[in-house]
């Protein structure tokens, strides 16, 4: 209620924290909120017309987030197909952030903590591929720029991960970063597509990103607030 009073549109929650491996290599995840607490937070947010995003990697916290009806699942390393099916049925979107959490430091950390025996990245990659193949599941573009891997301006590498590793079509990948995100926020009437009367920051590239998704990493033209702020097109 305090956040709502301050005009917050979306509340990011942390139903789960760190991951680890058992001696047998099974992935385990920390749970932060018990289900009744998480359910109360999400219900109150929805009652006040606000969206919720749940930062959670797997395990009980992940299932709690789905059960309680969080609007988006952020990261979700350990997602299983039944959970993805439940998300699709409930209209819960999945924000992957694969590039952020598959960078080399992830393997470095796992090598130190498991002696090189186990890795989280293949588990996460499997979840991404399953999510993209799940009918009617909204898969969103998210970059996780708070992490060590990204500098601002380099986030478009996430599009490449979704397409080349996840199996997403280039058109759907572009939509994941535009209209799909707008729909998730409930802002599709104002942003997310190019149309008269909508707000937009526009970029242009020299090549065709539908043919080659990496073109989005070579932006040559940026228009923001109706003004051209960068022009590198040849």
Secondary structure, DSSP 8 states (H G I E B T S, - for coil): -HHHHTT-SEEEE-SEEEEEE-TT--EEEEE-S-HHHHHHHHHHHHHTT-EEEEEE-SHHHHHHHHHHT-SEEEE-TT--HHHHHHHHHHT-EEE--TTGGGSHHHHHHHHHHHTTS--SHHHHHHHHHHHHHSTT--EE----TTSSS--TT-TTHHHHHHHHTT---HHHHHHHTTHHHHHHHT-TTTSSS--TT----EEEESS-TTT-GGGGGSEEEEEETTEEEEE---
